[in-house]
Amino acid sequence: MGAYVLADALGRAEGDHRAAYDQYERRMRPFVAVNQALATENPGGPASEASVERAKNAISL
């Protein structure tokens, strides 16, 4: 998914890769933050259903 979002940002940036990277960061940060939190929520066990649902909905394409 990250590669798709980056490719989209690069395609829309009209050659300005810095603007594309900024757009990529803005779109991906919520998704990444939620998923990183899942890794530490319950060490050694599964994430809660509520957390999994938040992760699923953290980014819309």
mmCIF file of the N, C-alpha and C atoms, coordinates in Angstrom:
data_MODEL
# 
_entry.id   MODEL 
# 
loop_
_atom_site.group_PDB 
_atom_site.id 
_atom_site.type_symbol 
_atom_site.label_atom_id 
_atom_site.label_alt_id 
_atom_site.label_comp_id 
_atom_site.label_asym_id 
_atom_site.label_entity_id 
_atom_site.label_seq_id 
_atom_site.pdbx_PDB_ins_code 
_atom_site.Cartn_x 
_atom_site.Cartn_y 
_atom_site.Cartn_z 
_atom_site.occupancy 
_atom_site.B_iso_or_equiv 
_atom_site.pdbx_formal_charge 
_atom_site.auth_seq_id 
_atom_site.auth_comp_id 
_atom_site.auth_asym_id 
_atom_site.auth_atom_id 
_atom_site.pdbx_PDB_model_num 
ATOM 1   N N  . MET A 1 1  ? 0.822   -1.176  0.000   1.00 0.00 ? 1  MET A N  1 
ATOM 2   C CA . MET A 1 1  ? 0.000   0.000   0.000   1.00 0.00 ? 1  MET A CA 1 
ATOM 3   C C  . MET A 1 1  ? 0.871   1.245   0.000   1.00 0.00 ? 1  MET A C  1 
ATOM 4   N N  . GLY A 1 2  ? 1.958   1.216   0.754   1.00 0.00 ? 2  GLY A N  1 
ATOM 5   C CA . GLY A 1 2  ? 2.845   2.369   0.807   1.00 0.00 ? 2  GLY A CA 1 
ATOM 6   C C  . GLY A 1 2  ? 3.392   2.738   -0.559  1.00 0.00 ? 2  GLY A C  1 
ATOM 7   N N  . ALA A 1 3  ? 3.766   1.742   -1.345  1.00 0.00 ? 3  ALA A N  1 
ATOM 8   C CA . ALA A 1 3  ? 4.297   2.003   -2.682  1.00 0.00 ? 3  ALA A CA 1 
ATOM 9   C C  . ALA A 1 3  ? 3.230   2.632   -3.567  1.00 0.00 ? 3  ALA A C  1 
ATOM 10  N N  . TYR A 1 4  ? 2.002   2.186   -3.444  1.00 0.00 ? 4  TYR A N  1 
ATOM 11  C CA . TYR A 1 4  ? 0.907   2.741   -4.230  1.00 0.00 ? 4  TYR A CA 1 
ATOM 12  C C  . TYR A 1 4  ? 0.678   4.209   -3.869  1.00 0.00 ? 4  TYR A C  1 
ATOM 13  N N  . VAL A 1 5  ? 0.655   4.507   -2.574  1.00 0.00 ? 5  VAL A N  1 
ATOM 14  C CA . VAL A 1 5  ? 0.430   5.880   -2.113  1.00 0.00 ? 5  VAL A CA 1 
ATOM 15  C C  . VAL A 1 5  ? 1.586   6.779   -2.554  1.00 0.00 ? 5  VAL A C  1 
ATOM 16  N N  . LEU A 1 6  ? 2.811   6.285   -2.463  1.00 0.00 ? 6  LEU A N  1 
ATOM 17  C CA . LEU A 1 6  ? 3.966   7.071   -2.901  1.00 0.00 ? 6  LEU A CA 1 
ATOM 18  C C  . LEU A 1 6  ? 3.916   7.308   -4.405  1.00 0.00 ? 6  LEU A C  1 
ATOM 19  N N  . ALA A 1 7  ? 3.594   6.301   -5.189  1.00 0.00 ? 7  ALA A N  1 
ATOM 20  C CA . ALA A 1 7  ? 3.494   6.464   -6.635  1.00 0.00 ? 7  ALA A CA 1 
ATOM 21  C C  . ALA A 1 7  ? 2.426   7.494   -6.990  1.00 0.00 ? 7  ALA A C  1 
ATOM 22  N N  . ASP A 1 8  ? 1.317   7.464   -6.311  1.00 0.00 ? 8  ASP A N  1 
ATOM 23  C CA . ASP A 1 8  ? 0.254   8.434   -6.544  1.00 0.00 ? 8  ASP A CA 1 
ATOM 24  C C  . ASP A 1 8  ? 0.746   9.850   -6.224  1.00 0.00 ? 8  ASP A C  1 
ATOM 25  N N  . ALA A 1 9  ? 1.415   10.014  -5.096  1.00 0.00 ? 9  ALA A N  1 
ATOM 26  C CA . ALA A 1 9  ? 1.927   11.327  -4.708  1.00 0.00 ? 9  ALA A CA 1 
ATOM 27  C C  . ALA A 1 9  ? 2.952   11.838  -5.715  1.00 0.00 ? 9  ALA A C  1 
ATOM 28  N N  . LEU A 1 10 ? 3.836   10.968  -6.160  1.00 0.00 ? 10 LEU A N  1 
ATOM 29  C CA . LEU A 1 10 ? 4.840   11.369  -7.153  1.00 0.00 ? 10 LEU A CA 1 
ATOM 30  C C  . LEU A 1 10 ? 4.177   11.756  -8.471  1.00 0.00 ? 10 LEU A C  1 
ATOM 31  N N  . GLY A 1 11 ? 3.163   11.038  -8.856  1.00 0.00 ? 11 GLY A N  1 
ATOM 32  C CA . GLY A 1 11 ? 2.460   11.346  -10.093 1.00 0.00 ? 11 GLY A CA 1 
ATOM 33  C C  . GLY A 1 11 ? 1.727   12.676  -10.058 1.00 0.00 ? 11 GLY A C  1 
ATOM 34  N N  . ARG A 1 12 ? 1.251   13.056  -8.897  1.00 0.00 ? 12 ARG A N  1 
ATOM 35  C CA . ARG A 1 12 ? 0.507   14.303  -8.755  1.00 0.00 ? 12 ARG A CA 1 
ATOM 36  C C  . ARG A 1 12 ? 1.404   15.511  -8.511  1.00 0.00 ? 12 ARG A C  1 
ATOM 37  N N  . ALA A 1 13 ? 2.644   15.278  -8.152  1.00 0.00 ? 13 ALA A N  1 
ATOM 38  C CA . ALA A 1 13 ? 3.535   16.361  -7.713  1.00 0.00 ? 13 ALA A CA 1 
ATOM 39  C C  . ALA A 1 13 ? 4.191   17.124  -8.862  1.00 0.00 ? 13 ALA A C  1 
ATOM 40  N N  . GLU A 1 14 ? 3.965   16.714  -10.095 1.00 0.00 ? 14 GLU A N  1 
ATOM 41  C CA . GLU A 1 14 ? 4.499   17.415  -11.257 1.00 0.00 ? 14 GLU A CA 1 
ATOM 42  C C  . GLU A 1 14 ? 6.014   17.636  -11.156 1.00 0.00 ? 14 GLU A C  1 
ATOM 43  N N  . GLY A 1 15 ? 6.727   16.586  -10.774 1.00 0.00 ? 15 GLY A N  1 
ATOM 44  C CA . GLY A 1 15 ? 8.182   16.641  -10.726 1.00 0.00 ? 15 GLY A CA 1 
ATOM 45  C C  . GLY A 1 15 ? 8.774   17.153  -9.426  1.00 0.00 ? 15 GLY A C  1 
ATOM 46  N N  . ASP A 1 16 ? 7.956   17.596  -8.499  1.00 0.00 ? 16 ASP A N  1 
ATOM 47  C CA . ASP A 1 16 ? 8.455   18.109  -7.213  1.00 0.00 ? 16 ASP A CA 1 
ATOM 48  C C  . ASP A 1 16 ? 8.449   16.973  -6.188  1.00 0.00 ? 16 ASP A C  1 
ATOM 49  N N  . HIS A 1 17 ? 9.562   16.245  -6.129  1.00 0.00 ? 17 HIS A N  1 
ATOM 50  C CA . HIS A 1 17 ? 9.601   15.063  -5.257  1.00 0.00 ? 17 HIS A CA 1 
ATOM 51  C C  . HIS A 1 17 ? 9.464   15.437  -3.782  1.00 0.00 ? 17 HIS A C  1 
ATOM 52  N N  . ARG A 1 18 ? 9.908   16.607  -3.391  1.00 0.00 ? 18 ARG A N  1 
ATOM 53  C CA . ARG A 1 18 ? 9.758   17.014  -1.978  1.00 0.00 ? 18 ARG A CA 1 
ATOM 54  C C  . ARG A 1 18 ? 8.292   17.190  -1.616  1.00 0.00 ? 18 ARG A C  1 
ATOM 55  N N  . ALA A 1 19 ? 7.532   17.788  -2.504  1.00 0.00 ? 19 ALA A N  1 
ATOM 56  C CA . ALA A 1 19 ? 6.090   17.926  -2.270  1.00 0.00 ? 19 ALA A CA 1 
ATOM 57  C C  . ALA A 1 19 ? 5.431   16.550  -2.221  1.00 0.00 ? 19 ALA A C  1 
ATOM 58  N N  . ALA A 1 20 ? 5.889   15.648  -3.086  1.00 0.00 ? 20 ALA A N  1 
ATOM 59  C CA . ALA A 1 20 ? 5.334   14.284  -3.099  1.00 0.00 ? 20 ALA A CA 1 
ATOM 60  C C  . ALA A 1 20 ? 5.623   13.576  -1.780  1.00 0.00 ? 20 ALA A C  1 
ATOM 61  N N  . TYR A 1 21 ? 6.837   13.722  -1.270  1.00 0.00 ? 21 TYR A N  1 
ATOM 62  C CA . TYR A 1 21 ? 7.179   13.078  0.001   1.00 0.00 ? 21 TYR A CA 1 
ATOM 63  C C  . TYR A 1 21 ? 6.346   13.652  1.145   1.00 0.00 ? 21 TYR A C  1 
ATOM 64  N N  . ASP A 1 22 ? 6.112   14.970  1.123   1.00 0.00 ? 22 ASP A N  1 
ATOM 65  C CA . ASP A 1 22 ? 5.276   15.585  2.156   1.00 0.00 ? 22 ASP A CA 1 
ATOM 66  C C  . ASP A 1 22 ? 3.852   15.051  2.096   1.00 0.00 ? 22 ASP A C  1 
ATOM 67  N N  . GLN A 1 23 ? 3.309   14.936  0.882   1.00 0.00 ? 23 GLN A N  1 
ATOM 68  C CA . GLN A 1 23 ? 1.955   14.390  0.722   1.00 0.00 ? 23 GLN A CA 1 
ATOM 69  C C  . GLN A 1 23 ? 1.903   12.934  1.188   1.00 0.00 ? 23 GLN A C  1 
ATOM 70  N N  . TYR A 1 24 ? 2.912   12.173  0.827   1.00 0.00 ? 24 TYR A N  1 
ATOM 71  C CA . TYR A 1 24 ? 2.990   10.770  1.246   1.00 0.00 ? 24 TYR A CA 1 
ATOM 72  C C  . TYR A 1 24 ? 2.990   10.665  2.773   1.00 0.00 ? 24 TYR A C  1 
ATOM 73  N N  . GLU A 1 25 ? 3.796   11.494  3.416   1.00 0.00 ? 25 GLU A N  1 
ATOM 74  C CA . GLU A 1 25 ? 3.863   11.491  4.885   1.00 0.00 ? 25 GLU A CA 1 
ATOM 75  C C  . GLU A 1 25 ? 2.500   11.823  5.490   1.00 0.00 ? 25 GLU A C  1 
ATOM 76  N N  . ARG A 1 26 ? 1.837   12.832  4.986   1.00 0.00 ? 26 ARG A N  1 
ATOM 77  C CA . ARG A 1 26 ? 0.526   13.228  5.521   1.00 0.00 ? 26 ARG A CA 1 
ATOM 78  C C  . ARG A 1 26 ? -0.506  12.112  5.366   1.00 0.00 ? 26 ARG A C  1 
ATOM 79  N N  . ARG A 1 27 ? -0.468  11.417  4.232   1.00 0.00 ? 27 ARG A N  1 
ATOM 80  C CA . ARG A 1 27 ? -1.455  10.356  4.002   1.00 0.00 ? 27 ARG A CA 1 
ATOM 81  C C  . ARG A 1 27 ? -1.139  9.086   4.790   1.00 0.00 ? 27 ARG A C  1 
ATOM 82  N N  . MET A 1 28 ? 0.135   8.758   4.927   1.00 0.00 ? 28 MET A N  1 
ATOM 83  C CA . MET A 1 28 ? 0.507   7.493   5.555   1.00 0.00 ? 28 MET A CA 1 
ATOM 84  C C  . MET A 1 28 ? 0.650   7.563   7.068   1.00 0.00 ? 28 MET A C  1 
ATOM 85  N N  . ARG A 1 29 ? 0.992   8.729   7.635   1.00 0.00 ? 29 ARG A N  1 
ATOM 86  C CA . ARG A 1 29 ? 1.280   8.835   9.069   1.00 0.00 ? 29 ARG A CA 1 
ATOM 87  C C  . ARG A 1 29 ? 0.175   8.270   9.949   1.00 0.00 ? 29 ARG A C  1 
ATOM 88  N N  . PRO A 1 30 ? -1.114  8.605   9.728   1.00 0.00 ? 30 PRO A N  1 
ATOM 89  C CA . PRO A 1 30 ? -2.150  8.032   10.599  1.00 0.00 ? 30 PRO A CA 1 
ATOM 90  C C  . PRO A 1 30 ? -2.180  6.501   10.550  1.00 0.00 ? 30 PRO A C  1 
ATOM 91  N N  . PHE A 1 31 ? -2.061  5.939   9.365   1.00 0.00 ? 31 PHE A N  1 
ATOM 92  C CA . PHE A 1 31 ? -2.060  4.492   9.189   1.00 0.00 ? 31 PHE A CA 1 
ATOM 93  C C  . PHE A 1 31 ? -0.866  3.855   9.896   1.00 0.00 ? 31 PHE A C  1 
ATOM 94  N N  . VAL A 1 32 ? 0.297   4.424   9.713   1.00 0.00 ? 32 VAL A N  1 
ATOM 95  C CA . VAL A 1 32 ? 1.521   3.896   10.323  1.00 0.00 ? 32 VAL A CA 1 
ATOM 96  C C  . VAL A 1 32 ? 1.441   3.981   11.846  1.00 0.00 ? 32 VAL A C  1 
ATOM 97  N N  . ALA A 1 33 ? 0.994   5.111   12.363  1.00 0.00 ? 33 ALA A N  1 
ATOM 98  C CA . ALA A 1 33 ? 0.919   5.291   13.817  1.00 0.00 ? 33 ALA A CA 1 
ATOM 99  C C  . ALA A 1 33 ? -0.003  4.262   14.462  1.00 0.00 ? 33 ALA A C  1 
ATOM 100 N N  . VAL A 1 34 ? -1.158  4.048   13.863  1.00 0.00 ? 34 VAL A N  1 
ATOM 101 C CA . VAL A 1 34 ? -2.110  3.083   14.417  1.00 0.00 ? 34 VAL A CA 1 
ATOM 102 C C  . VAL A 1 34 ? -1.525  1.673   14.373  1.00 0.00 ? 34 VAL A C  1 
ATOM 103 N N  . ASN A 1 35 ? -0.886  1.323   13.279  1.00 0.00 ? 35 ASN A N  1 
ATOM 104 C CA . ASN A 1 35 ? -0.332  -0.021  13.155  1.00 0.00 ? 35 ASN A CA 1 
ATOM 105 C C  . ASN A 1 35 ? 0.890   -0.234  14.035  1.00 0.00 ? 35 ASN A C  1 
ATOM 106 N N  . GLN A 1 36 ? 1.697   0.790   14.230  1.00 0.00 ? 36 GLN A N  1 
ATOM 107 C CA . GLN A 1 36 ? 2.821   0.665   15.153  1.00 0.00 ? 36 GLN A CA 1 
ATOM 108 C C  . GLN A 1 36 ? 2.315   0.456   16.581  1.00 0.00 ? 36 GLN A C  1 
ATOM 109 N N  . ALA A 1 37 ? 1.232   1.124   16.935  1.00 0.00 ? 37 ALA A N  1 
ATOM 110 C CA . ALA A 1 37 ? 0.657   0.955   18.272  1.00 0.00 ? 37 ALA A CA 1 
ATOM 111 C C  . ALA A 1 37 ? 0.164   -0.462  18.492  1.00 0.00 ? 37 ALA A C  1 
ATOM 112 N N  . LEU A 1 38 ? -0.310  -1.128  17.436  1.00 0.00 ? 38 LEU A N  1 
ATOM 113 C CA . LEU A 1 38 ? -0.768  -2.512  17.578  1.00 0.00 ? 38 LEU A CA 1 
ATOM 114 C C  . LEU A 1 38 ? 0.356   -3.432  18.046  1.00 0.00 ? 38 LEU A C  1 
ATOM 115 N N  . ALA A 1 39 ? 1.578   -3.125  17.622  1.00 0.00 ? 39 ALA A N  1 
ATOM 116 C CA . ALA A 1 39 ? 2.716   -3.982  17.956  1.00 0.00 ? 39 ALA A CA 1 
ATOM 117 C C  . ALA A 1 39 ? 3.045   -3.957  19.442  1.00 0.00 ? 39 ALA A C  1 
ATOM 118 N N  . THR A 1 40 ? 2.722   -2.868  20.117  1.00 0.00 ? 40 THR A N  1 
ATOM 119 C CA . THR A 1 40 ? 3.074   -2.752  21.541  1.00 0.00 ? 40 THR A CA 1 
ATOM 120 C C  . THR A 1 40 ? 1.864   -2.818  22.465  1.00 0.00 ? 40 THR A C  1 
ATOM 121 N N  . GLU A 1 41 ? 0.683   -2.924  21.902  1.00 0.00 ? 41 GLU A N  1 
ATOM 122 C CA . GLU A 1 41 ? -0.538  -2.918  22.706  1.00 0.00 ? 41 GLU A CA 1 
ATOM 123 C C  . GLU A 1 41 ? -0.614  -4.116  23.654  1.00 0.00 ? 41 GLU A C  1 
ATOM 124 N N  . ASN A 1 42 ? -0.309  -5.276  23.159  1.00 0.00 ? 42 ASN A N  1 
ATOM 125 C CA . ASN A 1 42 ? -0.441  -6.497  23.949  1.00 0.00 ? 42 ASN A CA 1 
ATOM 126 C C  . ASN A 1 42 ? 0.719   -7.434  23.584  1.00 0.00 ? 42 ASN A C  1 
ATOM 127 N N  . PRO A 1 43 ? 1.922   -7.133  24.097  1.00 0.00 ? 43 PRO A N  1 
ATOM 128 C CA . PRO A 1 43 ? 3.082   -7.961  23.723  1.00 0.00 ? 43 PRO A CA 1 
ATOM 129 C C  . PRO A 1 43 ? 2.821   -9.451  23.964  1.00 0.00 ? 43 PRO A C  1 
ATOM 130 N N  . GLY A 1 44 ? 3.098   -10.239 22.957  1.00 0.00 ? 44 GLY A N  1 
ATOM 131 C CA . GLY A 1 44 ? 2.915   -11.679 23.072  1.00 0.00 ? 44 GLY A CA 1 
ATOM 132 C C  . GLY A 1 44 ? 1.512   -12.161 22.786  1.00 0.00 ? 44 GLY A C  1 
ATOM 133 N N  . GLY A 1 45 ? 0.582   -11.223 22.533  1.00 0.00 ? 45 GLY A N  1 
ATOM 134 C CA . GLY A 1 45 ? -0.790  -11.613 22.267  1.00 0.00 ? 45 GLY A CA 1 
ATOM 135 C C  . GLY A 1 45 ? -1.378  -10.780 21.155  1.00 0.00 ? 45 GLY A C  1 
ATOM 136 N N  . PRO A 1 46 ? -2.602  -11.072 20.777  1.00 0.00 ? 46 PRO A N  1 
ATOM 137 C CA . PRO A 1 46 ? -3.227  -10.353 19.669  1.00 0.00 ? 46 PRO A CA 1 
ATOM 138 C C  . PRO A 1 46 ? -3.699  -8.960  20.082  1.00 0.00 ? 46 PRO A C  1 
ATOM 139 N N  . ALA A 1 47 ? -3.861  -8.102  19.105  1.00 0.00 ? 47 ALA A N  1 
ATOM 140 C CA . ALA A 1 47 ? -4.416  -6.772  19.348  1.00 0.00 ? 47 ALA A CA 1 
ATOM 141 C C  . ALA A 1 47 ? -5.918  -6.891  19.596  1.00 0.00 ? 47 ALA A C  1 
ATOM 142 N N  . SER A 1 48 ? -6.473  -5.907  20.265  1.00 0.00 ? 48 SER A N  1 
ATOM 143 C CA . SER A 1 48 ? -7.910  -5.910  20.524  1.00 0.00 ? 48 SER A CA 1 
ATOM 144 C C  . SER A 1 48 ? -8.667  -5.688  19.215  1.00 0.00 ? 48 SER A C  1 
ATOM 145 N N  . GLU A 1 49 ? -9.904  -6.119  19.178  1.00 0.00 ? 49 GLU A N  1 
ATOM 146 C CA . GLU A 1 49 ? -10.736 -5.936  17.978  1.00 0.00 ? 49 GLU A CA 1 
ATOM 147 C C  . GLU A 1 49 ? -10.903 -4.452  17.664  1.00 0.00 ? 49 GLU A C  1 
ATOM 148 N N  . ALA A 1 50 ? -11.071 -3.621  18.689  1.00 0.00 ? 50 ALA A N  1 
ATOM 149 C CA . ALA A 1 50 ? -11.234 -2.183  18.460  1.00 0.00 ? 50 ALA A CA 1 
ATOM 150 C C  . ALA A 1 50 ? -9.992  -1.597  17.793  1.00 0.00 ? 50 ALA A C  1 
ATOM 151 N N  . SER A 1 51 ? -8.826  -2.029  18.220  1.00 0.00 ? 51 SER A N  1 
ATOM 152 C CA . SER A 1 51 ? -7.588  -1.531  17.618  1.00 0.00 ? 51 SER A CA 1 
ATOM 153 C C  . SER A 1 51 ? -7.448  -1.991  16.171  1.00 0.00 ? 51 SER A C  1 
ATOM 154 N N  . VAL A 1 52 ? -7.822  -3.211  15.905  1.00 0.00 ? 52 VAL A N  1 
ATOM 155 C CA . VAL A 1 52 ? -7.754  -3.721  14.542  1.00 0.00 ? 52 VAL A CA 1 
ATOM 156 C C  . VAL A 1 52 ? -8.693  -2.928  13.641  1.00 0.00 ? 52 VAL A C  1 
ATOM 157 N N  . GLU A 1 53 ? -9.881  -2.608  14.126  1.00 0.00 ? 53 GLU A N  1 
ATOM 158 C CA . GLU A 1 53 ? -10.834 -1.819  13.342  1.00 0.00 ? 53 GLU A CA 1 
ATOM 159 C C  . GLU A 1 53 ? -10.284 -0.423  13.077  1.00 0.00 ? 53 GLU A C  1 
ATOM 160 N N  . ARG A 1 54 ? -9.662  0.212   14.080  1.00 0.00 ? 54 ARG A N  1 
ATOM 161 C CA . ARG A 1 54 ? -9.044  1.532   13.875  1.00 0.00 ? 54 ARG A CA 1 
ATOM 162 C C  . ARG A 1 54 ? -7.963  1.445   12.817  1.00 0.00 ? 54 ARG A C  1 
ATOM 163 N N  . ALA A 1 55 ? -7.164  0.393   12.839  1.00 0.00 ? 55 ALA A N  1 
ATOM 164 C CA . ALA A 1 55 ? -6.100  0.228   11.859  1.00 0.00 ? 55 ALA A CA 1 
ATOM 165 C C  . ALA A 1 55 ? -6.678  0.078   10.449  1.00 0.00 ? 55 ALA A C  1 
ATOM 166 N N  . LYS A 1 56 ? -7.753  -0.668  10.328  1.00 0.00 ? 56 LYS A N  1 
ATOM 167 C CA . LYS A 1 56 ? -8.375  -0.864  9.016   1.00 0.00 ? 56 LYS A CA 1 
ATOM 168 C C  . LYS A 1 56 ? -8.875  0.456   8.436   1.00 0.00 ? 56 LYS A C  1 
ATOM 169 N N  . ASN A 1 57 ? -9.339  1.332   9.306   1.00 0.00 ? 57 ASN A N  1 
ATOM 170 C CA . ASN A 1 57 ? -9.945  2.584   8.859   1.00 0.00 ? 57 ASN A CA 1 
ATOM 171 C C  . ASN A 1 57 ? -9.001  3.777   8.946   1.00 0.00 ? 57 ASN A C  1 
ATOM 172 N N  . ALA A 1 58 ? -7.733  3.559   9.232   1.00 0.00 ? 58 ALA A N  1 
ATOM 173 C CA . ALA A 1 58 ? -6.792  4.658   9.424   1.00 0.00 ? 58 ALA A CA 1 
ATOM 174 C C  . ALA A 1 58 ? -6.436  5.365   8.139   1.00 0.00 ? 58 ALA A C  1 
ATOM 175 N N  . ILE A 1 59 ? -6.616  4.728   7.010   1.00 0.00 ? 59 ILE A N  1 
ATOM 176 C CA . ILE A 1 59 ? -6.306  5.374   5.740   1.00 0.00 ? 59 ILE A CA 1 
ATOM 177 C C  . ILE A 1 59 ? -7.393  5.024   4.745   1.00 0.00 ? 59 ILE A C  1 
ATOM 178 N N  . SER A 1 60 ? -7.792  5.998   3.981   1.00 0.00 ? 60 SER A N  1 
ATOM 179 C CA . SER A 1 60 ? -8.774  5.731   2.923   1.00 0.00 ? 60 SER A CA 1 
ATOM 180 C C  . SER A 1 60 ? -8.138  6.067   1.585   1.00 0.00 ? 60 SER A C  1 
ATOM 181 N N  . LEU A 1 61 ? -8.346  5.189   0.645   1.00 0.00 ? 61 LEU A N  1 
ATOM 182 C CA . LEU A 1 61 ? -7.745  5.373   -0.679  1.00 0.00 ? 61 LEU A CA 1 
ATOM 183 C C  . LEU A 1 61 ? -8.831  5.636   -1.697  1.00 0.00 ? 61 LEU A C  1 
# 
